[in-house]
Amino acid sequence: MKEIYDRRSIRKYKNEMPPLEVINEILDAGRVAPSGENKQPWKFLVYAGEKKAQMLAAMEAGTRRERKGAKEPGGGDAKLATFFSDRRYGTAVIAATLRALQKAPVVVMVMNPSCRSPFEETTGQERVDELIDTLSIGGAVENMLLCAKELGLGTLWAGGTFWAYQELEQYLNRPGQLVCAVALGYADEDPAPRPRKELKDIVEYYMD
């Protein structure tokens, strides 16, 4: 499949809104992904225009919190700090993610309605269920990225939302777990492929 090899992470987008039918075709590719026990543990929240700007303003508040935490001893949120030990790294990640999402005409926030925030205590079984759901959601997102590429659009699969989790959680006001964001639009750049490990470096064969 050509799109597998040609897909790139796009951070610069043209100021052109994709038609709704194209957006829906991409979302539908995510909808039909395989999932553990056919739970289909995904919810897609589609933001554009002023609604997108409001949502990203909440994310920008997380950027300011992380910047404060990186500069001041004990700054920011102590609970998040137990998960993210290097706030300087977090500040860079969320800032870069925010810039890319601001440039994209469409941002899809991907949620798992069945799971809790990753910053809440959970049982072992709940954690296993969460991992299986996250694998399933990863398949759905990959379907979306490849479909978008086939339709001539660029995408960015962004996990930097975790650094602004509490602000985004409050803004989205939805039950469940925010997993990631997907930026979507017509690419205004053509990045070269990033380095990839050789097959011989990542595969071991145990075959009779």
Buried (B, 14 or more C-beta within 10 A) or exposed (E): EEEEEEBBBBBBBBEEBBEEEBBEBBBEBBBEBEBBEEEBBBBBBBBBEEEBEEBBEBBBBBBBBBBBBBEEEEBBBEEBBEEBEEBEEBBBBBBEBBEBBBBBBBBBBBBBEBBBEBBEEBEEEBEEBBEBBBEBBBBBBBBBBBBBBBBEBBBBBBEBBBBBBBBBBEBBEEEBBBBBBBBBBBBBEEEEEEEEEEEEEEEEEEEE
